[in-house]
Amino acid sequence: MLVGVNDETCYNCGRRNPGLWGFAPALRALGGDLGFVPFVICTCVVLYILTLIASQGNIGTGGIFGMLSPSRQALFLFGASGAVPVFVADRWWTVLSAAWLHAGLLHILFNMMATRQLAPVTAELYGPGRMVIIYTAGAAAGFALSSFAGEYLPNLLFLRGGQFTVGASAPIAGLIGAMLAYGHRTGSSAASSQASTYILMLVVYGFLLPGIDNYAHAGGLLGGYVAARSLDPMKPERVDHIVIALACLGASLLSIVASVLHGRQFLE
């Protein structure tokens, strides 16, 4: 049975407002992730350039992992998270803003490549709106755990809480958690196996590479898993999921603006 643009419910699957007020064709033109990946890449690149400019020449050049790294002051200004910003400066909202900042050229390159790979897959499993919700939940949970660990937990081998921490790897870990949750919910061995491979890679990289925030990865993975389990992939995505996703993006952008406005007093 055909479904009209103005029909309130799909007669086949029961989905509310299947035509999305006539905007469905335009939204489909953005791709399966509704343009989320280009948005993330563009926003992160712009912010990376702005942090380099705000560094006022104090840009790291030492070593391959320190290549073109913004200053700590610039990252703090734009919303770095961690024990110092959250518990010393009371900048609790940085658990959202930190996911859009990066500490070097290779850092942003690898994270954007991972986002480009994992976000469309997650959007295919859960829908684009729920994917954005999971991404945001992973960021918030990851940086909250890292900040808490940096303030209250002792360093254990390669587990060290972040005093200052940034990067999209926390929400990326959230997408991996969502893939694992999908495998558990649907019984998909392929999804579970792929997620387990990604988790193993996170552990290996976290053990071998310096400066990796493993608490942020662990928190992001857990946050993404919990969010994904509450957003049942066996049920169709609803319009309110898109609305919540837009609210998540709005809150993330506002957290960056709040960081800049609030952070200027510390740098004067």
Phi, psi and omega in degrees: 000135180286148180245128181275163180300322185264004178293138182283332184220141174287128183287343183267313185248350180084005181294135180284141176048060185295336181274353180048050177057028179088357182268001183303315179300319180294321179292322178295330180295339179283349181102174184296337179260010180056035176080014184294317182298310176301324179296314180297313182298313181297315181296316181294321179294316179299315180293324177298316178295319180296322178291327175294318178296317181292344178288344176053048177089347179275064185252132182291140179227003185272122175077163184291327182275345178259010183293124178053053179263130177295160178289158178297325179297319180292318178295321176299316182302317185272356172121032172299147179254189181124178184299319182292306179299319187282313188262335179267313182265359179058035179262069186295333183289350181292350175295343175263315186292329185298334182291346183257003182246155181219150189262009179175171183296312179292327179301309182289325180297310182294320181292322179290326175296319179292320178297317180297332181275319190267327183298313178299324179295316179295322178296325178292325182281322188246341189100151185296323180295312180292329176298317179294320177299315179296318179301315181291320178297321178297319179297310183297314181292320182296311182284334174295316179293318180297318179295316179298316180295322179295332182268324191240342185252144179285158176288132180232105180051245181265012176259107180225126177294152184273126170282316169228131183210141180214167172127154180276003183292333177295308176294330175297318175299327176298322177294324176294319176299323178294322178296320177295318179297323178297317179298319179292322184286321186259348184080015180284109179291331179295315179295316180296319180294317179295318178297318180297324177296316178296319179297317178299320178297319178299318181294315181295313179297321181294332179276326187268324187266141180284150173078010180280132180270088184290331176295321178296321177296314181295316178295320178297318178299314180293316179298317179294322180295312181297316179298318182294323179293329178281340178255078190307114180291348178282350177251147182292150177293142182253166179297323181295337174295321177295318179297316179296322179298317178297323177295323178297316179294319178298317179296323179295315180293321177295328179294327177290315178299315179298323180297314181295314181296318182283326187284342183298329181293334180279342185255358181279000000 
